[in-house]
Amino acid sequence: MKRAIIIEVIATLFMILFIYTAISKIMDFAIFKEQLSESPILHSFAVPVAIGIPALEILLTAGLLIPRWRLRAFYASTALMVAFTIYIIVLMNVAEHLPCSCGGVLAQLSWGEHIVFNSVYIVLGILAILLHRKQQTAGGVMPG
């Protein structure tokens, strides 16, 4: 029972994060696309990335809502947070001007704070995966 509650809390935290940032990016799409076009890494792919990231965040939110898809969504959510973190670290090492393409209030974080924030979500994602898998092997009711 305790495991299920922790899994639900972590899923909810990821859903809040992803739906909030997706909506922020969609509402300020032109700015989001422009910030991506300023990236020394993503400038050539600004339009598909600007469309793909919010779409992926919404898709992951849906996956976290559906019990059958939840474990896969945890894997994908954690991988996305790892990718975002690697991107930030690489960007910090190759660019003087670092355009922040995060949505909403997350854009106010320093780059170091972004790494800490993302790292917390990575740890939560790993914890959720481990708990979810343990619940499955223990005969829990959460399929996936």
C-alpha positions as a printed Julia matrix, in Angstrom:
144×3 Matrix{Float64}:
  0.0    0.0     0.0
  2.77   2.44    0.95
  4.56   1.61   -2.31
  1.45   2.42   -4.34
  1.09   5.8    -2.64
  4.72   6.74   -3.33
  4.32   5.69   -6.97
  1.15   7.81   -7.27
  2.86  10.84   -5.72
  5.83  10.57   -8.07
  3.57  10.07  -11.09
  1.59  13.15  -10.05
  4.76  15.22   -9.67
  5.91  14.23  -13.16
  2.45  14.93  -14.61
  2.32  18.37  -13.01
  5.8   19.19  -14.3
  5.16  17.96  -17.83
  1.7   19.43  -18.31
  2.8   22.77  -16.84
  5.9   23.04  -19.03
  4.08  21.78  -22.14
  1.32  24.36  -21.73
  3.87  27.12  -21.05
  5.8   26.21  -24.2
  2.66  26.02  -26.32
  1.33  29.34  -25.01
  4.68  31.04  -25.76
  5.46  28.93  -28.81
  7.15  31.7   -30.81
  9.47  32.52  -27.9
 10.15  28.83  -27.22
 11.02  28.25  -30.9
 13.23  31.35  -30.96
 15.12  30.24  -27.83
 15.73  26.84  -29.4
 16.97  28.5   -32.59
 19.57  30.35  -30.47
 20.92  27.06  -29.12
 24.31  26.16  -30.59
 23.23  22.51  -30.44
 19.58  22.58  -31.53
 19.4   25.59  -33.86
 19.07  23.43  -37.0
 16.21  21.47  -35.45
 14.37  24.3   -33.64
 10.97  23.78  -35.28
 10.66  19.99  -34.9
 12.05  20.16  -31.35
  9.67  23.03  -30.49
  6.76  20.88  -31.63
  8.11  17.56  -30.36
  9.03  18.44  -26.77
  5.59  19.69  -25.66
  3.94  16.83  -27.57
  6.2   14.34  -25.81
  5.5   15.92  -22.41
  1.75  15.61  -23.03
  2.16  12.02  -24.24
  4.17  11.13  -21.14
  1.51  12.7   -18.93
 -1.09  10.49  -20.61
  1.17   7.46  -20.17
  1.55   8.17  -16.46
 -2.24   8.37  -16.13
 -2.86   4.96  -17.69
 -1.82   2.14  -15.3
 -0.9   -0.24  -18.11
  1.52   2.31  -19.6
  2.82   3.78  -16.35
  6.07   1.81  -16.02
  7.05   2.6   -19.61
  6.13   6.24  -19.02
  8.35   6.31  -15.91
 11.25   4.96  -17.97
 10.63   7.52  -20.72
 10.1   10.39  -18.25
 13.33   9.59  -16.45
 15.19   9.28  -19.75
 13.82  12.66  -20.84
 15.0   14.29  -17.61
 18.45  12.69  -18.12
 18.5   14.03  -21.7
 17.52  17.53  -20.52
 20.27  17.41  -17.87
 22.93  16.23  -20.32
 21.83  18.96  -22.74
 22.26  21.61  -20.02
 25.69  20.3   -19.03
 26.86  20.2   -22.67
 25.43  23.66  -23.33
 27.21  25.05  -20.26
 30.49  23.76  -21.71
 30.1   24.91  -25.32
 28.25  28.21  -25.21
 28.75  31.59  -23.62
 25.11  32.62  -24.04
 22.77  29.95  -22.72
 19.22  30.36  -24.0
 16.7   28.86  -21.57
 13.83  27.2   -23.38
 12.13  25.93  -20.24
  8.5   26.72  -19.7
  7.06  29.07  -17.1
  8.76  29.74  -13.77
 11.43  27.12  -14.46
 13.05  29.65  -16.79
 13.89  31.68  -13.66
 16.21  28.94  -12.32
 19.97  29.26  -12.71
 21.67  26.54  -14.73
 23.0   24.96  -11.55
 19.5   24.99  -10.08
 18.19  23.38  -13.29
 20.67  20.54  -12.84
 19.66  20.04   -9.2
 15.93  20.23  -10.09
 16.35  17.72  -12.93
 18.47  15.45  -10.74
 15.72  15.31   -8.13
 13.26  14.22  -10.84
 15.75  11.65  -12.14
 16.07  10.15   -8.64
 12.26  10.2    -8.26
 11.89   8.48  -11.63
 14.38   5.76  -10.7
 12.64   5.28   -7.36
  9.25   5.0    -9.07
 10.63   2.44  -11.54
 12.12   0.34   -8.76
  8.97   0.51   -6.63
  6.72  -0.23   -9.6
  8.78  -3.26  -10.61
  8.93  -4.49   -7.01
  5.16  -4.12   -6.74
  4.71  -6.14   -9.93
  6.97  -8.96   -8.76
  5.24  -8.96   -5.37
  1.93  -9.6    -7.12
  0.74  -6.01   -6.96
 -2.28  -4.86   -8.87
 -0.44  -2.39  -11.09
  0.07  -3.99  -14.52
  2.68  -2.65  -16.88
